[in-house]
Protein backbone atom coordinates (compact mmCIF):
# COMPACT_ATOMS: atom_id res chain seq x y z
CA UNK A 1 0.00 0.00 0.00
CA UNK A 2 1.24 3.48 -0.83
CA UNK A 3 2.38 5.60 2.11
CA UNK A 4 0.82 8.74 0.62
CA UNK A 5 -2.05 9.28 -1.81
CA UNK A 6 -3.27 12.70 -2.89
CA UNK A 7 -6.64 12.42 -4.59
CA UNK A 8 -7.98 15.29 -6.73
CA UNK A 9 -6.80 18.01 -4.36
CA UNK A 10 -8.00 21.59 -4.69
CA UNK A 11 -6.93 24.50 -2.51
CA UNK A 12 -8.68 27.80 -3.10
CA UNK A 13 -7.90 30.95 -1.15
CA UNK A 14 -10.62 33.58 -0.92
CA UNK A 15 -10.13 37.26 -0.13
CA UNK A 16 -13.19 39.48 -0.48
CA UNK A 17 -14.52 38.65 -3.97
CA UNK A 18 -11.21 37.32 -5.28
CA UNK A 19 -10.47 33.59 -5.47
CA UNK A 20 -6.96 32.21 -6.02
CA UNK A 21 -6.64 28.56 -6.99
CA UNK A 22 -3.35 27.35 -5.47
CA UNK A 23 -3.89 23.67 -6.32
CA UNK A 24 -6.12 22.28 -9.04
CA UNK A 25 -7.11 18.59 -9.25
CA UNK A 26 -3.71 17.48 -7.90
CA UNK A 27 -3.17 13.73 -7.53
CA UNK A 28 -0.05 11.82 -6.53
CA UNK A 29 0.95 8.51 -4.96
CA UNK A 30 4.16 7.85 -3.03
CA UNK A 31 5.39 4.37 -2.17
CA UNK A 32 7.14 3.46 1.11
CA UNK A 33 10.84 4.32 0.95
CA UNK A 34 10.59 6.70 -2.00
CA UNK A 35 12.57 9.96 -2.13
CA UNK A 36 10.56 12.53 -4.10
CA UNK A 37 11.32 16.15 -4.96
CA UNK A 38 8.50 18.64 -5.52
CA UNK A 39 9.71 21.48 -7.74
CA UNK A 40 8.22 24.61 -9.28
CA UNK A 41 8.53 28.36 -9.42
CA UNK A 42 7.97 30.59 -6.39
CA UNK A 43 4.23 30.83 -5.73
CA UNK A 44 3.47 27.67 -7.71
CA UNK A 45 1.89 25.97 -4.70
CA UNK A 46 4.77 23.85 -3.36
CA UNK A 47 4.45 24.92 0.28
CA UNK A 48 0.65 24.80 0.04
CA UNK A 49 0.91 21.17 -1.04
CA UNK A 50 3.31 20.30 1.79
CA UNK A 51 1.06 21.97 4.37
CA UNK A 52 -1.85 19.83 3.16
CA UNK A 53 0.23 16.65 3.32
CA UNK A 54 1.42 17.59 6.81
CA UNK A 55 -2.13 18.24 8.01
CA UNK A 56 -1.28 21.86 8.77
CA UNK A 57 -4.15 23.01 6.56
CA UNK A 58 -7.13 21.36 4.87
CA UNK A 59 -7.99 21.19 1.17
CA UNK A 60 -10.98 22.90 -0.41
CA UNK A 61 -11.74 19.53 -2.02
CA UNK A 62 -10.08 16.15 -2.39
CA UNK A 63 -8.32 13.75 -0.03
CA UNK A 64 -4.92 13.30 1.62
CA UNK A 65 -4.47 9.66 2.64
CA UNK A 66 -1.40 8.72 4.69
CA UNK A 67 -0.77 5.06 5.56
CA UNK A 68 -4.44 4.33 4.95
CA UNK A 69 -5.81 7.24 7.02
CA UNK A 70 -7.71 10.05 5.28
CA UNK A 71 -6.44 12.97 7.33
CA UNK A 72 -8.91 15.36 5.69
CA UNK A 73 -11.63 13.66 7.76
CA UNK A 74 -9.84 14.38 11.04
CA UNK A 75 -10.48 17.44 13.18
CA UNK A 76 -7.62 19.77 14.13
CA UNK A 77 -6.77 17.93 17.34
CA UNK A 78 -6.85 14.54 15.65
CA UNK A 79 -4.65 15.81 12.82
CA UNK A 80 -2.12 17.15 15.35
CA UNK A 81 -2.00 13.78 17.12
CA UNK A 82 -1.67 11.93 13.80
CA UNK A 83 1.08 14.29 12.67
CA UNK A 84 3.02 13.85 15.92
CA UNK A 85 3.00 10.05 15.53
CA UNK A 86 3.36 9.65 11.77
CA UNK A 87 4.91 12.72 10.10
CA UNK A 88 8.20 14.55 10.52
CA UNK A 89 8.42 18.09 9.10
CA UNK A 90 11.52 20.22 8.43
CA UNK A 91 11.63 23.82 7.26
CA UNK A 92 14.07 26.30 5.72
CA UNK A 93 14.56 27.73 9.21
CA UNK A 94 15.43 25.02 11.69
CA UNK A 95 12.67 25.88 14.23
CA UNK A 96 14.79 24.69 17.14
CA UNK A 97 14.07 25.99 20.63
CA UNK A 98 17.01 28.36 21.29
CA UNK A 99 17.30 27.85 25.05
CA UNK A 100 17.45 24.04 24.79
CA UNK A 101 20.52 22.04 23.81
CA UNK A 102 20.57 19.90 20.67
CA UNK A 103 20.03 16.85 22.90
CA UNK A 104 17.05 18.47 24.66
CA UNK A 105 15.53 19.61 21.35
CA UNK A 106 15.62 16.04 20.03
CA UNK A 107 14.20 14.60 23.25
CA UNK A 108 11.29 17.05 23.44
CA UNK A 109 8.93 15.52 20.83
CA UNK A 110 9.51 12.08 22.34
CA UNK A 111 8.73 13.39 25.82
CA UNK A 112 5.51 14.96 24.52
CA UNK A 113 4.58 11.63 22.91
CA UNK A 114 5.34 9.66 26.08
CA UNK A 115 8.36 7.80 24.68
CA UNK A 116 9.75 5.36 27.24
CA UNK A 117 13.44 6.09 26.67
CA UNK A 118 13.91 9.44 24.92
CA UNK A 119 17.51 9.85 26.12
CA UNK A 120 18.85 6.76 24.35
CA UNK A 121 17.04 7.48 21.10
CA UNK A 122 18.11 11.15 21.13
CA UNK A 123 21.75 10.11 21.53
CA UNK A 124 21.43 7.57 18.72
CA UNK A 125 19.80 10.09 16.35
CA UNK A 126 22.43 12.74 17.04
CA UNK A 127 25.09 10.11 16.38
CA UNK A 128 23.43 9.25 13.04
CA UNK A 129 23.48 12.90 11.94
CA UNK A 130 27.10 13.28 13.05
CA UNK A 131 26.58 15.50 16.09
CA UNK A 132 27.45 13.31 19.06
CA UNK A 133 30.13 15.76 20.15
CA UNK A 134 27.80 18.77 19.79
CA UNK A 135 24.72 17.43 21.57
CA UNK A 136 25.12 19.71 24.59
CA UNK A 137 25.41 22.86 22.47
CA UNK A 138 22.47 25.22 22.10
CA UNK A 139 21.39 26.23 18.56
CA UNK A 140 23.18 29.58 18.77
CA UNK A 141 26.48 27.74 19.16
CA UNK A 142 25.95 25.61 16.04
CA UNK A 143 26.51 26.37 12.37
CA UNK A 144 23.60 26.53 9.92
CA UNK A 145 24.31 23.05 8.63
CA UNK A 146 24.60 21.65 12.16
CA UNK A 147 21.27 23.22 13.12
CA UNK A 148 19.60 21.62 10.12
CA UNK A 149 21.08 18.26 11.08
CA UNK A 150 19.60 18.68 14.57
CA UNK A 151 16.28 19.56 12.91
CA UNK A 152 16.47 16.29 10.95
CA UNK A 153 17.04 14.38 14.20
CA UNK A 154 14.06 16.18 15.77
CA UNK A 155 11.86 15.28 12.79
CA UNK A 156 12.91 11.62 13.09
CA UNK A 157 12.43 11.45 16.87
CA UNK A 158 9.05 9.69 16.86
CA UNK A 159 9.93 7.35 13.98
CA UNK A 160 7.59 8.94 11.41
CA UNK A 161 6.23 7.05 8.42
CA UNK A 162 6.73 10.14 6.27
CA UNK A 163 9.37 12.89 6.35
CA UNK A 164 8.57 16.27 4.73
CA UNK A 165 11.12 19.00 3.99
CA UNK A 166 10.19 22.51 2.84
CA UNK A 167 13.18 24.28 1.20
CA UNK A 168 15.43 22.66 3.81
CA UNK A 169 18.64 23.92 2.19
CA UNK A 170 17.36 27.38 1.21
CA UNK A 171 19.54 29.28 3.69
CA UNK A 172 22.65 27.09 3.34
CA UNK A 173 25.66 27.51 1.06
CA UNK A 174 25.97 24.93 -1.72
CA UNK A 175 28.59 22.78 0.02
CA UNK A 176 26.60 22.60 3.27
CA UNK A 177 23.38 21.99 1.34
CA UNK A 178 25.02 19.02 -0.39
CA UNK A 179 26.08 17.57 2.97
CA UNK A 180 22.51 17.87 4.31
CA UNK A 181 21.02 16.22 1.21
CA UNK A 182 23.70 13.50 1.39
CA UNK A 183 22.58 12.81 4.94
CA UNK A 184 18.91 12.60 3.95
CA UNK A 185 19.82 10.24 1.13
CA UNK A 186 21.70 8.00 3.55
CA UNK A 187 18.78 7.98 6.02
CA UNK A 188 16.40 7.21 3.16
CA UNK A 189 18.44 4.12 2.23
CA UNK A 190 19.33 2.93 5.76
CA UNK A 191 15.85 3.27 7.27
CA UNK A 192 13.75 2.94 4.09
CA UNK A 193 12.56 6.43 4.99
CA UNK A 194 9.86 7.96 2.79
CA UNK A 195 10.97 11.48 1.97
CA UNK A 196 9.14 14.32 0.18
CA UNK A 197 11.31 17.40 -0.38
CA UNK A 198 9.99 20.72 -1.68
CA UNK A 199 12.79 22.64 -3.37
CA UNK A 200 13.56 25.27 -5.98
CA UNK A 201 17.17 24.04 -6.09
CA UNK A 202 17.73 21.90 -9.19
CA UNK A 203 20.81 20.24 -7.67
CA UNK A 204 18.75 19.08 -4.68
CA UNK A 205 15.91 17.87 -6.93
CA UNK A 206 18.32 15.77 -8.99
CA UNK A 207 19.23 13.77 -5.88
CA UNK A 208 15.67 12.45 -5.57
CA UNK A 209 14.40 9.24 -7.16
CA UNK A 210 11.41 11.05 -8.64
CA UNK A 211 10.67 14.66 -9.49
CA UNK A 212 7.18 16.13 -9.51
CA UNK A 213 6.72 19.65 -10.86
CA UNK A 214 3.96 22.06 -9.85
CA UNK A 215 2.77 24.54 -12.48
CA UNK A 216 -0.50 26.47 -12.47
CA UNK A 217 -1.60 24.49 -9.42
CA UNK A 218 -1.24 21.13 -11.17
CA UNK A 219 1.25 18.28 -10.71
CA UNK A 220 3.38 16.88 -13.51
CA UNK A 221 5.70 13.89 -13.24
CA UNK A 222 9.27 14.43 -14.46
CA UNK A 223 11.65 11.75 -15.55
CA UNK A 224 13.26 9.70 -12.78
CA UNK A 225 16.82 10.68 -11.90
CA UNK A 226 18.13 7.84 -9.77
CA UNK A 227 21.44 8.55 -8.01
The 8 nearest C-alpha neighbors of each residue, nearest first, counted from 0:
[[1, 2, 30, 66, 67, 31, 3, 29],
 [0, 2, 30, 3, 29, 31, 28, 4],
 [1, 3, 66, 31, 30, 65, 29, 0],
 [4, 2, 65, 29, 1, 28, 64, 66],
 [5, 3, 28, 64, 27, 63, 6, 29],
 [6, 4, 26, 63, 27, 62, 28, 64],
 [5, 7, 26, 62, 61, 8, 4, 63],
 [8, 6, 24, 61, 25, 26, 5, 9],
 [9, 7, 61, 25, 24, 6, 60, 62],
 [10, 8, 23, 22, 60, 59, 24, 58],
 [11, 9, 59, 22, 58, 21, 20, 12],
 [10, 12, 20, 19, 21, 59, 9, 13],
 [13, 11, 19, 18, 20, 10, 14, 21],
 [12, 14, 18, 17, 19, 15, 11, 16],
 [13, 15, 17, 16, 18, 12, 19, 11],
 [14, 16, 17, 13, 18, 12, 19, 11],
 [17, 15, 14, 18, 13, 19, 12, 11],
 [16, 18, 14, 15, 13, 19, 12, 20],
 [19, 17, 13, 12, 14, 20, 11, 16],
 [20, 18, 12, 11, 21, 13, 17, 14],
 [19, 21, 11, 22, 10, 12, 18, 23],
 [22, 20, 216, 10, 44, 11, 19, 23],
 [23, 21, 216, 9, 10, 20, 217, 25],
 [22, 24, 9, 216, 217, 25, 8, 20],
 [23, 25, 7, 8, 9, 26, 217, 22],
 [26, 24, 8, 7, 217, 23, 218, 22],
 [27, 25, 6, 5, 7, 8, 24, 218],
 [28, 26, 5, 4, 29, 25, 6, 218],
 [27, 29, 4, 3, 5, 1, 30, 26],
 [30, 28, 3, 1, 2, 4, 33, 31],
 [29, 31, 1, 2, 33, 32, 28, 3],
 [32, 30, 2, 193, 33, 1, 29, 191],
 [31, 33, 193, 191, 192, 30, 187, 34],
 [32, 34, 193, 31, 30, 35, 194, 29],
 [35, 33, 194, 207, 208, 193, 195, 32],
 [36, 34, 209, 195, 207, 210, 208, 196],
 [35, 37, 196, 210, 204, 207, 197, 195],
 [38, 36, 197, 211, 212, 196, 210, 198],
 [39, 37, 212, 198, 199, 197, 213, 211],
 [40, 38, 213, 212, 43, 199, 214, 41],
 [39, 41, 43, 42, 199, 38, 214, 213],
 [40, 42, 43, 39, 199, 44, 45, 38],
 [41, 43, 44, 40, 45, 39, 21, 46],
 [42, 44, 40, 41, 214, 39, 45, 213],
 [43, 45, 47, 21, 42, 46, 216, 48],
 [46, 44, 48, 47, 43, 197, 49, 37],
 [47, 45, 49, 48, 44, 50, 165, 197],
 [48, 46, 44, 50, 45, 49, 51, 21],
 [47, 49, 51, 45, 46, 50, 44, 52],
 [48, 50, 46, 52, 51, 47, 53, 45],
 [51, 49, 55, 53, 47, 48, 52, 56],
 [52, 50, 54, 56, 48, 49, 53, 57],
 [51, 53, 49, 54, 50, 48, 63, 55],
 [54, 52, 50, 51, 55, 49, 82, 86],
 [53, 55, 51, 56, 52, 78, 50, 57],
 [54, 56, 50, 53, 51, 57, 52, 78],
 [55, 57, 51, 54, 50, 58, 53, 47],
 [56, 58, 51, 71, 54, 59, 55, 10],
 [59, 57, 10, 60, 9, 8, 61, 51],
 [58, 60, 10, 9, 11, 57, 61, 8],
 [61, 59, 9, 58, 8, 10, 62, 7],
 [60, 62, 8, 7, 6, 9, 58, 59],
 [61, 63, 6, 5, 71, 64, 8, 69],
 [62, 64, 5, 69, 70, 4, 71, 52],
 [63, 65, 69, 4, 68, 3, 67, 70],
 [64, 66, 3, 68, 67, 2, 69, 63],
 [67, 65, 2, 68, 3, 64, 1, 0],
 [66, 68, 65, 64, 69, 2, 0, 3],
 [69, 67, 64, 65, 66, 70, 63, 72],
 [70, 68, 64, 71, 63, 72, 65, 62],
 [69, 71, 73, 72, 68, 63, 64, 78],
 [70, 72, 69, 73, 62, 63, 57, 58],
 [73, 71, 70, 69, 74, 62, 68, 78],
 [74, 72, 70, 77, 71, 78, 75, 69],
 [73, 75, 77, 76, 78, 72, 71, 70],
 [76, 74, 78, 77, 79, 73, 54, 55],
 [77, 75, 79, 78, 74, 80, 73, 81],
 [76, 78, 80, 74, 79, 73, 75, 81],
 [77, 79, 81, 75, 76, 80, 73, 82],
 [80, 78, 82, 76, 77, 81, 83, 75],
 [81, 79, 77, 83, 78, 82, 76, 84],
 [82, 80, 78, 84, 79, 83, 85, 77],
 [81, 83, 86, 79, 85, 80, 84, 78],
 [82, 84, 80, 81, 85, 79, 86, 157],
 [85, 83, 81, 82, 157, 159, 86, 80],
 [84, 86, 159, 160, 82, 81, 83, 161],
 [87, 85, 159, 82, 161, 162, 160, 83],
 [86, 88, 154, 162, 159, 163, 155, 161],
 [89, 87, 163, 154, 164, 162, 86, 90],
 [90, 88, 164, 163, 165, 167, 150, 154],
 [89, 91, 165, 167, 92, 164, 93, 166],
 [92, 90, 167, 166, 169, 165, 168, 93],
 [93, 91, 90, 94, 167, 170, 147, 89],
 [92, 94, 95, 147, 150, 90, 91, 146],
 [95, 93, 92, 96, 90, 150, 89, 91],
 [94, 96, 93, 97, 104, 150, 138, 146],
 [95, 97, 99, 98, 94, 104, 138, 100],
 [98, 96, 138, 99, 95, 137, 139, 100],
 [97, 99, 96, 137, 100, 138, 139, 95],
 [100, 98, 103, 97, 96, 137, 104, 101],
 [99, 101, 137, 103, 136, 135, 102, 104],
 [100, 102, 134, 104, 103, 137, 136, 135],
 [101, 103, 134, 100, 105, 104, 135, 106],
 [104, 102, 106, 100, 105, 101, 99, 107],
 [105, 103, 101, 107, 102, 106, 99, 100],
 [104, 106, 153, 102, 103, 121, 107, 152],
 [105, 107, 103, 109, 117, 104, 121, 108],
 [106, 108, 110, 104, 109, 105, 103, 111],
 [109, 107, 111, 110, 106, 112, 156, 105],
 [108, 110, 112, 114, 107, 111, 106, 117],
 [109, 111, 113, 107, 112, 108, 114, 106],
 [110, 112, 108, 109, 113, 107, 114, 106],
 [111, 113, 109, 110, 114, 108, 83, 84],
 [114, 112, 110, 111, 109, 115, 108, 117],
 [115, 113, 109, 112, 110, 116, 117, 111],
 [114, 116, 113, 117, 110, 109, 118, 112],
 [115, 117, 118, 114, 119, 120, 109, 110],
 [116, 118, 120, 106, 119, 109, 114, 121],
 [119, 117, 121, 116, 120, 122, 106, 102],
 [120, 118, 122, 121, 117, 116, 123, 124],
 [119, 121, 123, 117, 122, 118, 124, 116],
 [122, 120, 124, 118, 123, 119, 105, 106],
 [123, 121, 125, 119, 120, 124, 126, 118],
 [122, 124, 120, 126, 121, 125, 119, 127],
 [125, 123, 127, 121, 126, 122, 152, 120],
 [126, 124, 130, 128, 122, 127, 131, 123],
 [125, 127, 131, 129, 123, 124, 128, 130],
 [128, 126, 124, 125, 129, 123, 130, 152],
 [129, 127, 125, 126, 130, 148, 124, 152],
 [130, 128, 126, 127, 131, 125, 148, 132],
 [131, 129, 125, 133, 132, 126, 128, 134],
 [132, 130, 126, 125, 133, 134, 129, 122],
 [131, 133, 130, 134, 135, 129, 126, 125],
 [134, 132, 130, 136, 131, 135, 101, 141],
 [135, 133, 102, 101, 136, 131, 132, 130],
 [134, 136, 100, 133, 101, 102, 137, 132],
 [137, 135, 100, 133, 134, 101, 140, 138],
 [136, 138, 100, 139, 140, 99, 101, 97],
 [139, 137, 141, 140, 97, 146, 136, 101],
 [140, 138, 137, 141, 97, 142, 136, 146],
 [139, 141, 138, 137, 136, 142, 133, 146],
 [142, 140, 138, 139, 145, 146, 143, 137],
 [141, 143, 145, 144, 146, 140, 139, 138],
 [144, 142, 146, 145, 147, 141, 171, 170],
 [143, 145, 147, 146, 142, 175, 148, 171],
 [144, 146, 148, 142, 147, 143, 141, 149],
 [147, 145, 149, 143, 148, 144, 141, 142],
 [148, 146, 150, 144, 149, 145, 93, 151],
 [147, 149, 145, 151, 150, 146, 128, 144],
 [148, 150, 152, 146, 147, 151, 153, 145],
 [149, 151, 147, 153, 148, 152, 93, 154],
 [152, 150, 148, 154, 149, 153, 147, 155],
 [151, 153, 149, 155, 150, 154, 124, 156],
 [154, 152, 105, 150, 156, 151, 155, 149],
 [153, 155, 87, 151, 152, 156, 88, 150],
 [156, 154, 152, 158, 153, 157, 87, 159],
 [157, 155, 153, 158, 154, 152, 109, 105],
 [156, 158, 159, 155, 109, 84, 108, 83],
 [159, 157, 155, 156, 160, 85, 84, 87],
 [160, 158, 85, 86, 161, 157, 87, 155],
 [159, 161, 85, 86, 158, 193, 162, 192],
 [160, 162, 86, 193, 159, 194, 87, 85],
 [161, 163, 87, 194, 86, 88, 193, 195],
 [164, 162, 88, 195, 196, 194, 87, 89],
 [165, 163, 89, 196, 167, 90, 88, 197],
 [164, 166, 90, 197, 167, 91, 196, 89],
 [167, 165, 198, 91, 169, 168, 197, 90],
 [166, 168, 91, 90, 165, 164, 169, 89],
 [167, 169, 176, 171, 166, 170, 91, 179],
 [170, 168, 166, 91, 171, 167, 198, 200],
 [169, 171, 168, 91, 172, 92, 167, 143],
 [172, 170, 168, 176, 169, 175, 173, 143],
 [171, 173, 175, 174, 176, 170, 168, 169],
 [172, 174, 176, 175, 177, 171, 168, 178],
 [173, 175, 177, 176, 172, 178, 171, 179],
 [176, 174, 178, 177, 172, 173, 144, 171],
 [175, 177, 173, 179, 168, 174, 178, 171],
 [176, 178, 180, 174, 175, 179, 181, 173],
 [177, 179, 181, 175, 176, 180, 182, 174],
 [180, 178, 182, 176, 181, 177, 175, 183],
 [179, 181, 183, 177, 182, 178, 184, 176],
 [182, 180, 178, 184, 179, 183, 177, 185],
 [181, 183, 185, 179, 180, 184, 178, 186],
 [184, 182, 180, 186, 185, 181, 187, 179],
 [183, 185, 187, 181, 182, 186, 180, 188],
 [184, 186, 182, 188, 187, 183, 189, 181],
 [187, 185, 183, 189, 188, 184, 190, 182],
 [186, 188, 192, 184, 191, 185, 190, 189],
 [187, 189, 191, 185, 186, 190, 184, 192],
 [190, 188, 186, 187, 191, 185, 192, 184],
 [189, 191, 192, 186, 187, 188, 32, 185],
 [192, 190, 32, 187, 188, 189, 193, 31],
 [191, 193, 187, 32, 190, 194, 186, 188],
 [194, 192, 32, 33, 161, 31, 34, 162],
 [193, 195, 34, 162, 163, 192, 35, 161],
 [196, 194, 35, 163, 36, 34, 162, 164],
 [195, 197, 164, 36, 163, 37, 165, 35],
 [198, 196, 37, 165, 166, 36, 164, 38],
 [199, 197, 166, 200, 38, 196, 37, 204],
 [198, 200, 38, 201, 39, 40, 197, 166],
 [201, 199, 198, 203, 202, 204, 169, 38],
 [200, 202, 204, 203, 205, 199, 198, 38],
 [203, 201, 205, 204, 200, 206, 177, 199],
 [202, 204, 200, 201, 205, 206, 180, 198],
 [205, 203, 201, 36, 206, 202, 207, 200],
 [204, 206, 202, 203, 207, 224, 201, 210],
 [205, 207, 204, 203, 226, 208, 202, 225],
 [208, 206, 34, 35, 209, 205, 204, 36],
 [209, 207, 225, 34, 224, 223, 35, 206],
 [210, 208, 223, 35, 207, 36, 224, 211],
 [209, 211, 36, 221, 35, 37, 220, 223],
 [210, 212, 220, 37, 219, 221, 36, 38],
 [211, 213, 38, 219, 39, 218, 37, 220],
 [214, 212, 218, 39, 217, 43, 216, 38],
 [213, 215, 216, 217, 43, 39, 212, 218],
 [216, 214, 217, 43, 213, 22, 21, 23],
 [215, 217, 22, 23, 21, 214, 44, 213],
 [218, 216, 214, 213, 23, 25, 215, 22],
 [219, 217, 213, 212, 25, 211, 214, 220],
 [218, 220, 212, 211, 213, 221, 217, 214],
 [219, 221, 211, 210, 212, 222, 218, 209],
 [222, 220, 210, 211, 223, 219, 212, 209],
 [221, 223, 224, 220, 210, 209, 211, 208],
 [224, 222, 209, 208, 225, 221, 210, 207],
 [225, 223, 208, 205, 209, 226, 222, 207],
 [224, 226, 208, 223, 207, 206, 209, 205],
 [225, 206, 224, 208, 207, 205, 184, 223]]
